[in-house]
Amino acid sequence: MRYECVKAKSLLSKPHVADSWFHMNRSLNAYRGCEHGCVYCDGNSEYYHVDNFYSHVRVKENAATLLRKELKKLGFTSKSELETETLWSFLDDEDAKRIAEKVPRKLVIGACGGVSDGFQQAEREYKITYRILEVLLDFGMPVFILTKSNLVLEYIDLLKEIHERSFANVVFTITCADDEVQKVFEPNASSSSERFAALKEIRKAGLFGGVMATPIIPTIGDKVDNMTKLAKATKSANGEFIQFGGMTLKPGRQKEYFMRVIKRRYPENYDALVRIYENNNTYGQPIWKRLPANVMVLGRHVCQQVGLRDRSVRHKIPHEYDSNNKVLGVLLDIIFRMNMFFGLPRSVTKPYWEVAAKIERGVEDLSKLQSEGQIDQHLIIDSSMKVTVEEILEKGTCKVLQNLEARIDRMVDTELDADISASPDEFV
């Protein structure tokens, strides 16, 4: 393994608005390259222009300093800077709170879980992720973490401090219930059982947390037994959710390496996987009709049986109205269901995304606007969308989402590989 210290020129990704998967606004990578060595890793593809992705890790030694500069450029002020200002020391708590509320809306920062895991083995030596988290605490930013390592537990005190100021959401990628199978595909990551144990500690500490069961490997991970064990283990660890997703294989280095491992370790699955991915789709998407099971549909069914949420949770950021968070969460559920279960075109999801984006960027208290009859004027929406928003405010759900979920449930009741194409009119 080769470590190389480098100076990054930039750190934060472009803005994300109304992200229905991870609910974050910016993400970053403390390292470039990842020694976890996951066989299916998208980061190994030529798309990211990183040679020797598994064996040459670039350590962004200036990441914390760079992050501080980028957050200041976005208009944020750190607590340490405020406390050094003479005026601040004379303010009472209420005045200080009012000033704090006038700064730009807090961003949910994906501090770990991009292309490279921020808690890979290099972190024990270089502590780049730790210093990044210290900066995010100073700026009061909510933090999202996606990892395959129980090393995160060593930072639990720091994460608790972040959670007290904003929130810390620690999510583990876990796709194989059996540790032996998991080690084939994720040779240098913490075992699945270690990750579930870490999730339990995270939740015991009062932090948010759940499981991203993606990518589920076709013909290997998409068995009811494996998925049920994953859901039960998540519930046992008090996880908030488990969200299942499929696997992409970009043609070239990623796909070639994955298929070599399959041929050596699971030769009985090789031909089926060749057929599923023989289209060499640029984005690595499979030939959907050749998949043994729709893991999104099967995952929802499994979660219903276990009694667990099958969707990631959109948590409330500091100073956000409860009503706004409620509406935004349901709109993102609608977008996710339409996209991931039915592949509906952007023209169908766009109206919901646009309203979600407006709310996330910041609008007045929707409950107050509803009582004043001002929702449609402030959100600039038609009567149909107004009905949806008001339904969510009153019931915590709406007809659109209920219709989507009812159709998904019917798909489970009939056959998992049923044709899931649908007319947009069925959901409105």
DOKOLKOL-843455 format. One record per atom (N, C-alpha, C, CB): residue in one letter; x, y, z. Coordinates in steps of 0.2 Angstrom, whole numbers, plus 5000, padded with zeros to 4 digits. Glycine has a CB too. Layout:
<rs>
aXYZ/...
</rs>
This chain:
<rs>
m500449945000/m500050005000/m500450065000/m499550005006/r500350114996/r500750174995/r500250234997/r501050184988/y500550275002/y500250335004/y500650395001/y500150345012/e500250444998/e500550504996/e500250564998/e500650504988/c500550605002/c500250665004/c500250724998/c500650695010/v499650744997/v499550794992/v499150854994/v499150764986/k499250914990/k498850974992/k498250974987/k499351034991/a497650974990/a497050974986/a496951054984/a496450954990/k496651064978/k496551124976/k495851154978/k496651134968/s495351104978/s494651114981/s494451054984/s494251134975/l493951054988/l493651004992/l492950984992/l493851015000/l492551034993/l491851024993/l491551014985/l491451084996/s491050974985/s490750954978/s490351014976/s490350894979/k490051014970/k489551054968/k488951044973/k489351054961/p488451104973/p487851094978/p487351044976/p487551164978/h487151004980/h486550964979/h485950994983/h486750884982/v485350994979/v484751014982/v484250964982/v484551084978/a483850954987/a483350904987/a483650834985/a482750924983/d484150814988/d484450744987/d484050694990/d485150744990/s483650654986/s483250604989/s483550534992/s482750584984/w484250534990/w484550474993/w484950484999/w485150454987/f485350535000/f485750545006/f485550605010/f486450545004/h485150645007/h484950705010/h485550755012/h484550695016/m486050765008/m486550805009/m486650855004/m487250765010/n486950915006/n487050965001/n487750974998/n486851035004/r488250955001/r488850954999/r489250895001/r489251015001/s489750864997/s490150804999/s490850824998/s489850744996/l491250785001/l491950785000/l492350725001/l492250835005/n492950714999/n493350655000/n494050675003/n493550624993/a494150645009/a494750665013/a495350625009/a494750645020/y495250575006/y495750535002/y495550524995/y495850465006/r496050514991/r495850494984/r496150424983/r496150544979/g495750374982/g495950304982/g495650274988/g496750294981/c495550204989/c495350174994/c495550104995/c494550174994/e495850095001/e496150025002/e495649975005/e496750035007/h495049995005/h494549935007/h494549885002/h493849965008/g494649904995/g494749854990/g494049824988/g495249804992/c493549854989/c492849824987/c492849804979/c492249874988/v492749744978/v492749714971/v492349754966/v492549644971/y491749774969/y491249804964/y491349884964/y490549794967/c491849914967/c491849984968/c491850024962/c492450004972/d491450074961/d491350114956/d491950164955/d490750164957/g492350174961/g492950214961/g493450184957/g493150234968/n493450124956/n493950084952/n493950094944/n493950014953/s493350124942/s493250134935/s493650194932/s492450144933/e493750194926/e494150244922/e493750314923/e494250234915/y493150314925/y492750374925/y493050424930/y492050354927/y493350404935/y493650444940/y494450464939/y493550414947/h494750434934/h495450454932/h495850444938/h495450524930/v495850384941/v496250374947/v496550304946/v495850374954/d497250304944/d497550234943/d497750204950/d498250244939/n497750144950/n497950104956/n497550124962/n498750114958/f496850124961/f496350154965/f496450114972/f495650144963/y496550054972/y496550014978/y497250014982/y496449944976/s497750034978/s498450024981/s498850084982/s498849974977/h498550144979/h498950204980/h498450264982/h499250234973/v498450274989/v498050324992/v498350394993/v497750294999/r498050444989/r498250514990/r497950544996/r498050554984/v498350565001/v498050595007/v498050675006/v498550575013/k497450695007/k497350775006/k497550805013/k496650785004/e498150815013/e498450845020/e498150915022/e499150845020/n497950955017/n497751025018/n496951025018/n497951065013/a496650965019/a495850965018/a495551005023/a495650895019/a495751005029/a495351045035/a495451115034/a495651025042/t496051135032/t496151215031/t495751235025/t496951225029/l495751195019/l495451205013/l494651215015/l495551155008/l494351165019/l493651165020/l493451225024/l493551105024/r493951245029/r493751315032/r493751375028/r494351325038/k494151375023/k494151425018/k493551425014/k494751425014/e493351365012/e492751365007/e492151375011/e492751295004/l492051355017/l491451375021/l491451445022/l491451335027/k491951485023/k491951555024/k491751595018/k492651575027/k492051565012/k491851595006/k491051585004/k492251555000/l490751535007/l490051525006/l489651575011/l489851455007/g489951605015/g489651655020/g489551635027/g488951665017/f489851575029/f489751545035/f490351575040/f489751465035/t490151585046/t490651605051/t490751545057/t490451675054/s491351535059/s491451485064/s491251505070/s492151455063/k491151465075/k491051485082/k491651515085/k490751425086/s492251485083/s492851515086/s492951585084/s493451465084/e492751595078/e492851665076/e492351715079/e492851675068/l491751695080/l491251735083/l491451745090/l490551705083/e491751695094/e491951705101/e492451755102/e492051645104/t492851765096/t493451815097/t493251885096/t494051795092/e492651895093/e492451965091/e492151995098/e491851965086/t492452055099/t492252085105/t491552095107/t492552155106/l491152115101/l490452125102/l490052065104/l490152145096/w490252005102/w489951945103/w489951925111/w490251885099/s490451945114/s490551925121/s490051965126/s491251935124/f489752025123/f489252065127/f488552045125/f489452135125/l488452005120/l487751985118/l487451935123/l487751955111/d486751945125/d486451885129/d486251835124/d485851915132/d486051775127/d485951715123/d485451725117/d485651655128/e484851765119/e484351775114/e484651815108/e483751815117/d485051875109/d485351915104/d485851865100/d485651975107/a486251825103/a486651785100/a486351735095/a487151745105/k485751705098/k485351665094/k485051695087/k484751635098/r484851755088/r484551795082/r485051805077/r484251855085/i485651825079/i486151835074/i486351775071/i486851865078/a486451715075/a486551655072/a486051635067/a486651595077/e485451645068/e484951625063/e484951665056/e484251635066/k485351725056/k485351765050/k485851745045/k485451835052/v486351695048/v486851675043/v486551625038/v487451635047/p486951615033/p486651565028/p486351505030/p487151555022/r485851475027/r485651405029/r486151355030/r485051385024/k486151315035/k486651265036/k486651215031/k486551235043/l487151185029/l487251135024/l487351075027/l487751155019/v487051015025/v487250955027/v487850925023/v486650905026/i488350915026/i489050895023/i489150825023/i489550935026/g489250795018/g489450725017/g490150715018/g489250695010/a490350705025/a491050715027/a491450645026/a491050725034/c491050595024/c491350525022/c490850485019/c491550495029/g491050455013/g490650415009/g490550435002/g489950415012/g491050475000/g491150484993/g491450424989/g491550554991/v491850444985/v492150384981/v492650344985/v492550414975/s492950384990/s493450344995/s493150355002/s494150384994/d493250305006/d492950295012/d493450345017/d492950225015/g493150385021/g493550435025/g493750395031/g493150485027/f493550335032/f493750295038/f494150235036/f493150275042/q494450235030/q494950185028/q495550185033/q495150185021/q495950135032/q496550125036/q496950185037/q496950065034/a497050225032/a497550275032/a497350325037/a497550315025/e496650335039/e496450375044/e496750365050/e495650375044/r496950305052/r497250295059/r497950335059/r497350215059/e498250345054/e498850375054/e498850455052/e499350345048/y498350475048/y498350545045/y497850585049/y498350545038/k497350555051/k496750585055/k496450645050/k497050615061/i496450645044/i496150695040/i495450705041/i496250675032/t495050645041/t494350645043/t494150685049/t494050585042/y494650665054/y494550695061/y494550765061/y495050665066/r495050795057/r495150865057/r494550895053/r495850885054/i494350865048/i493750895044/i493150895049/i493550845038/l493050845053/l492450845058/l492550905063/l492450775061/e493150915065/e493250975070/e493051035066/e494050975072/v493251045060/v493051105057/v492251115056/v493351115050/l491951055054/l491251055054/l490851065060/l490950985051/l491151045066/l490851065072/l490951135074/l491251025078/d491551165072/d491651235073/d491151275069/d492351255071/f490951255063/f490451295059/f489751275061/f490651285052/g489651225065/g488951205067/g488551165061/g488551265069/m488951135056/m488651105051/m488451035052/m489151095045/p487851015050/p487550945051/p488050905046/p486850935048/v488150845049/v488650795046/v488250725044/v489250785050/f488450705037/f488150645035/f488850605034/f487750645028/i488850535036/i489350495036/i489150425033/i489750485042/l489450405028/l489350335025/l489950295025/l488950345017/t489950245028/t490650205029/t490550135029/t490950235035/k491150095028/k491150025029/k491650005035/k491349995023/s491750055039/s492250045044/s491950065051/s492850085043/n492150015056/n491950035063/n492450085066/n491949965067/l492950105063/l493450155065/l493050215067/l493950175060/v492450225064/v492050285066/v491950295074/v491450285062/l491950235077/l491750235084/l492250275088/l491650165087/e492850275086/e493450305089/e493250385089/e494050295086/y492850405085/y492650475085/y492050495088/y492750505078/i491750445092/i491050455094/i490950515098/i490850395098/d491450535102/d491350595107/d491350655102/d491950605112/l491750665097/l491650725093/l491050725089/l492250715088/l490750665087/l490150665083/l489550685088/l490050595081/k489650665094/k489050685099/k489050755100/k489250645106/e489650795100/e489650865100/e489350895094/e490350885101/i489450865088/i489150885082/i488450885082/i489450855076/h488250825085/h487450805085/h487150855090/h487350735088/e487450885095/e487150925100/e487050995096/e487550935106/r487551015092/r487551085089/r487051075082/r488151105087/s487051025079/s486651015073/s486350945072/s487051035066/f486750905069/f486650835069/f487150795066/f485950815066/a487250735068/a487750685065/a487350625063/a488350665070/n487350605057/n486950545054/n487550495051/n486450565048/v487550445055/v488150395053/v487750335050/v488550375059/v487850325044/v487550265040/v488150215037/v487150295034/f487950155038/f488450105036/f488250065030/f488550055042/t488650055025/t488550015019/t488649945021/t489050035013/i488049905021/i488149835022/i487649795017/i487849825030/t487949755013/t487649715008/t487549645009/t487849735002/c488049615013/c488049545014/c487949525021/c488649515011/a487449485023/a487449465030/a487949415032/a486749435031/d488149375028/d488649325030/d489349355029/d488649265025/d489749355035/d490449385035/d490949355030/d490749385041/e490849295028/e491349265024/e491149285017/e491249185024/v490549295015/v490349315008/v490549385008/v489649305007/q490449425013/q490649495013/q491349505012/q490449535019/k491849465015/k492549475014/k492749465007/k492849425019/v492349425003/v492549414996/v492549474992/v492149354993/f492049514994/f491849574990/f492149644993/f491149584989/e492249634999/e492549695003/e493049675008/e491949735007/p493649655005/p494149615008/p494449655014/p494649595004/n494549725014/n494949755019/n494449805023/n495449805015/a493849795022/a493349835026/a493149795032/a492649855022/s492849835037/s492649795043/s492149745041/s492349845048/s492049695045/s491549645043/s490849665044/s491649575048/s490349635041/s489649655042/s489449655049/s489249615038/s489649605053/s489449605060/s489749655064/s489649535063/e490349675062/e490749735065/e490349795064/e491449735063/r490149805058/r489749865056/r489049875060/r489649875048/f488749815060/f488049815064/f488249835071/f487749745063/a488749805074/a488949815081/a489049895082/a489549775083/a489449925077/a489549995077/a488950035076/a490050015071/l488450015072/l487850055072/l487450055078/l487450015066/k487449995082/k487149995088/k487450045093/k487149915091/e488050045093/e488450095097/e488250165095/e489150085097/i488250175089/i488050245086/i487350265089/i488150245079/r486950225088/r486250235090/r486150245098/r485750185088/k486550205101/k486550205109/k486750275111/k486950145112/a487250305107/a487550365109/a487050425107/a488150375105/g486450405104/g485950455103/g486050485096/g486050515108/l486450465092/l486550495085/l486050465080/l487250485082/f485950495074/f485550465069/f485950405066/f485350515064/g485650355063/g486050305059/g485550255056/g486450275064/g485850225051/g485450175047/g485950135043/g484850205043/v485650095038/v486050055033/v485850065026/v485949985035/m486350075022/m486250075015/m486450015012/m486650135011/a486049965010/a486149905008/a486249905000/a485649855010/t486749934998/t486849944991/t487649954990/t486550014988/p487849914985/p487549884980/p487349804982/p487849884973/i486749784980/i486549714981/i486849684975/i485849704983/i487249634975/i487449594970/i486949544967/i488149564971/p486849554960/p486349504957/p486549434958/p486149524950/t486049394959/t486149314960/t486549294966/t486549294954/i486849344970/i487149324976/i486849364982/i487949344975/g486749424982/g486449464988/g485749474987/g486849524988/d485449464981/d484749474981/d484249414983/d484549494973/k484449374987/k484049324990/k483649344996/k484549254992/v483049324996/v482649345002/v482949335009/v481949305002/d483349275009/d483649255016/d484149315017/d483949195015/n484649335013/n485149385014/n484849445016/n485649385008/m484349465012/m484049535013/m483649535020/m483549555007/t483349485021/t482949475028/t483449485034/t482549415028/k483949445033/k484449445039/k484749515039/k485049395037/l484849555034/l485149625034/l484649665038/l485249645027/a483949665036/a483449705039/a483349685046/a482849695035/k483449625048/k483349605055/k483949635059/k483249525056/a484549625056/a485149645060/a485049725061/a485749625056/t484849765056/t484749835056/t484249855062/t484549865050/k483749815062/k483249835067/k483449815074/k482549795066/s483849755075/s484149745081/s484649795083/s484449675080/a484949825079/a485449875081/a485149945082/a485949885075/n484449945081/n484050005082/n484150055076/n484250035089/g484350035070/g484450075065/g483750105062/g484750035059/e483850165060/e483250205058/e482950175051/e483350275057/f483350145047/f483050125041/f483550075038/f482950185036/i483350035033/i483850005028/i483550015021/i483949925030/q484050045017/q483850055010/q484250015005/q483950135008/f483849975001/f484149924996/f484249964990/f483749864996/g484749944986/g484849964979/g485349914975/g485250034980/g485249924969/g485549874964/g486349894963/g485249874958/m486649854958/m487349864957/m487449894950/m487749804958/t487849934949/t488049954942/t488849934941/t488050034941/l488949914935/l489649894933/l489849934926/l489649814932/k490249984927/k490450024921/k490949984917/k490750084923/p490849984911/p491349944906/p492049964907/p491049944899/g492449924907/g493149934908/g493449904914/g493250014908/r493849944917/r494249914923/r493749894929/r494649974926/q493249924930/q492849904936/q492449834934/q492249954937/k492149834928/k491849774927/k492349714926/k491449784920/e492849724923/e493349674921/e493649644928/e493949694917/y493749684933/y494049664939/y493449624943/y494249714943/f492849644943/f492349614946/f492249544943/f491649654946/m492149544937/m492049474933/m492549424934/m491949484926/r493249454935/r493749404936/r493649374943/r494449444936/v493449414948/v493349384955/v492749334955/v493249444960/i492249354951/i491649314951/i491849244948/i491049344947/k492249244942/k492449184939/k492849134944/k492849204933/r493249174948/r493649134952/r493249104958/r494249174954/r492849144961/r492549134968/r491849104967/r492549194972/y491449124962/y490749104961/y490649084954/y490249164963/p491049034951/p490949024944/p490249004942/p491448964943/e489848974947/e489148954945/e488749014944/e488848914951/n488949074946/n488549134945/n488849174939/n488549184951/y489349154936/y489749194931/y489349214925/y490349164929/d489049154922/d488649164915/d488049214916/d488449094913/a487749204922/a487149244923/a487349314923/a486749224930/l487849334927/l488049404928/l488349434921/l488649404933/v488649384917/v488849414910/v488249434906/v489249354907/r487749394907/r487149414903/r486749474906/r486649354903/i486849484912/i486449544915/i486849604913/i486449534923/y487449604912/y487849664911/y488249664904/y488449674916/e487949624900/e488249614893/e488149674889/e488049554890/n487649724891/n487549784887/n488149834887/n486849814889/n488549824892/n489149874893/n488849944893/n489649864887/n488349954897/n488050024898/n488550074900/n487350024902/t488550134898/t489050184900/t489050194907/t488950244896/y488450194910/y488350204917/y488350144921/y487750244918/g488450094918/g488550024922/g487849994923/g488850034928/q487350024920/q486649994922/q486549924919/q486050044920/p486249884922/p486149814920/p485549814915/p485949764926/i485449754912/i484849744908/i484349724913/i484949684902/w483849764914/w483449764920/w482949694919/w482949814920/k482749674913/k482349614913/k482649554914/k481949614906/r483349554914/r483749494916/r483949484923/r484349494912/l483749534927/l483849534934/l483449474938/l483749594938/p483749434942/p483349384945/p482749414950/p483749344950/a482849474952/a482349504957/a482449584957/a482449484964/n481949614958/n481949694959/n482149704966/n481249724956/v482749724967/v482949724975/v482549784978/v483649734975/m482349834974/m481949884977/m481349864980/m481849944973/v480949824976/v480349804978/v480349744983/v479949774971/l480849704982/l480949644987/l481149674994/l481549604985/g481549734993/g481749765000/g481249795003/g482249814998/r480749825000/r480149855003/r479749795007/r479749894998/h479649745003/h479349685006/h479649665012/h479249635000/v480249655012/v480649625017/v480649675023/v481449615016/c480649735022/c480649785028/c479949785031/c480749855025/q479449775027/q478749775029/q478649715034/q478149765024/q478949655032/q478949595036/q479249605043/q479249535032/v479849645042/v480249645048/v480049705053/v480949665046/g479649755050/g479449815053/g479949865054/g479249795060/l480249885048/l480749935047/l480649985041/l481449895047/r480850045042/r480750095036/r481250075031/r480950165039/d481050075025/d481450055019/d481750115015/d481050015014/r481750175018/r481950235015/r482350275020/r481350275013/s482850305017/s483350345021/s482850405024/s483950375017/v483150435030/v482750485033/v483050555032/v482750475041/r482550605030/r482750665030/r482650705036/r482350705024/h483250715040/h483250745046/h483250825046/h483850725050/k482950855051/k482850925051/k483550965053/k482350945057/i483651015049/i484251055050/i484151105055/i484551085043/p484651135058/p484551185063/p484151245060/p485251215065/h483651265065/h483251325063/h482751315058/h483651385061/e482651255056/e482151235051/e481451225054/e482351175046/y480951245051/y480251235053/y480051165053/y479751275050/d479751135058/d479551065058/d479051055052/d479151055065/s478651095051/s478151085045/s478551085038/s477651145045/n479051125037/n479451125031/n479751055030/n479851185031/n480051035036/n480450975036/n479950915034/n480750955042/k479350915037/k478850865036/k478650855028/k478250875040/v478550915025/v478350915018/v478950895014/v478050995016/l479450925015/l480050905011/l480250835012/l480650945014/g480150805017/g480250725018/g479850685014/g480250705025/v479150705013/v478750665009/v478850675002/v477950685011/l478950745000/l479050754993/l479650714991/l479250834992/l480250714995/l480750674993/l480650594992/l481350684998/d480150574997/d479950504996/d479650494989/d479550485002/i479150544987/i478850534981/i479350534975/i478350594980/i479850574975/i480350574970/i480750514970/i480850634971/f480950484976/f481250424976/f480850364973/f481550414983/r480250364975/r479850304973/r479750304965/r479150304977/m479650364963/m479450374956/m480150354952/m479250444954/n480650384954/n481350374950/n481550294951/n481850414953/m481550274957/m481950204958/m481450144957/m482150204965/f480850154958/f480350094957/f480050094950/f479850094963/f479950154948/f479550154941/f479950184935/f478950194942/g480550214937/g480850244931/g480550294927/g481150194926/l480050334931/l479650384928/l480150444925/l479150414932/p479950474920/p480350524917/p480350584921/p480050544910/r480950624920/r481050684924/r480450734924/r481650724922/s480050734918/s479550784917/s478950764923/s479250774910/v478950704925/v478450684930/v478750704937/v478350614930/t479350694939/t479650704945/t479850784946/t480250664946/k479950814941/k480150884941/k479750934945/k480150914934/p479050934945/p478650974949/p478750964956/p477950964947/y478850904958/y478950884965/y479650904968/y478850814967/w480150894963/w480850914965/w480850994965/w481250894959/e480551024961/e480551104961/e480351124968/e480251134955/v479751104970/v479451124976/v479951104982/v478751094977/a480151044982/a480651024987/a481251064987/a480850944986/a481551084982/a482151124981/a481951194984/a482351134974/k481351224983/k481151284986/k481151284993/k480551314983/i480851234996/i480751225003/i481451215006/i480351165005/e481851175003/e482551165006/e482951225006/e482851105003/r482951265001/r483251325001/r483051375006/r483251354994/g482451375008/g482151415014/g481551455012/g482751465016/v481051435015/v480351475014/v480051485021/v479851445010/e479551525022/e479251535028/e478951475031/e478751595028/d478751475037/d478351415040/d477751395036/d478251435048/l477751335033/l477251315029/l476551315033/l477351255026/s476551295039/s475951295043/s475651365044/s476151265050/k476051415045/k475851485045/k475551505039/k476451525047/l475951485033/l475751505026/l475051475025/l476251485021/q474951415027/q474351375026/q473751415030/q474351305028/s473851435036/s473351465040/s473151535037/s473551475047/e473651565033/e473551625030/e473251625023/e474151675030/g473251565020/g473051555013/g473551575008/g472351585012/q474251565010/q474751595006/q475251545003/q475151645010/i475051485004/i475551425002/i475651434994/i475251365003/d475151434990/d475251434983/d475651494980/d474551434979/q475451554984/q475851614981/q476551614983/q475551674985/h476751584989/h477451584991/h477851534987/h477451574999/l477551474986/l477851414983/l477851424975/l477651354986/i477351464973/i477151474966/i477051404963/i477851504962/i476451374966/i476251304963/i475551314961/i476351254969/d475351264957/d474651254955/d474151224960/d474551214948/s473551224959/s473051194964/s473151124966/s472351204961/s473451084961/s473551014962/s474151004967/s473650974956/m474651044966/m475251034971/m475051064977/m475851074968/k474651114977/k474451144984/k474051094988/k473951204983/v473651054985/v473251004988/v473750954991/v472750964983/t474250934987/t474750884990/t475050914996/t475250874984/v475350974996/v475651005001/v475251015007/v475951074999/e474651035007/e474151035012/e473950965015/e473551075010/e473950915011/e473850855013/e474350825018/e473750805007/i474950845016/i475550825020/i475550855026/i476250835016/l475450925026/l475450965033/l474850935037/l475251035031/e474350915035/e473750885039/e473850815041/e473150895036/k474150775037/k474150695038/k474850665038/k473750665033/g475350705036/g476050675036/g476150635030/g476150635043/t475650625026/t475750595019/t475250625014/t475550515020/c475150595009/c474750625004/c474550564999/c475050675000/k474050584995/k473750534990/k474250504985/k473150564986/v474650554983/v475150534978/v475650484980/v475550594975/l475950494986/l476350444989/l475950374991/l476650474996/q475350384993/q475050324995/q474850284989/q474350344998/n474750314983/n474550274977/n475250244974/n474350324972/l475750274975/l476450244973/l476550184977/l477050294974/e476550194984/e476650134988/e476150074987/e476650154995/a475550094986/a475050044985/a475250004979/a474350074984/r475450034973/r475650004967/r476249954969/r475750054962/i476749984972/i477349944974/i477149884978/i477849984978/d476649884983/d476449834987/d476049784982/d475949854992/r475749804977/r475349754972/r475949714968/r474949794968/m476449754967/m477049714963/m477249664967/m477549764961/v477349674974/v477649624978/v477149564978/v477749644985/d476449574979/d475949524980/d475849484973/d475249554981/t476049514968/t475949474961/t476649434960/t475849514955/e477149464957/e477749434956/e478349494956/e477749394949/l478849474958/l479449524959/l479749544953/l479949494963/d479649504948/d479949524941/d479449554936/d480349474938/a478849574939/a478349604935/a478549664931/a477649614939/d478149674926/d478349744922/d478149804926/d477949744915/i478549844928/i478449894932/i478349964929/i478949904938/s478249964922/s478150024918/s477450044920/s478250014911/a477350114920/a476750134922/a476650204919/a476650144930/s475950224919/s475850294916/s475850344922/s475150294913/p476150404920/p476150454926/p475450464929/p476450514923/d474950464925/d474250474927/d474050434933/d473750474921/e474350374934/e474150334939/e474350364946/e474450264938/f474850414946/f475050434953/f474850504955/f475850434952/v474450534951/v474150594953/v473450594953/v474350644947/
</rs>
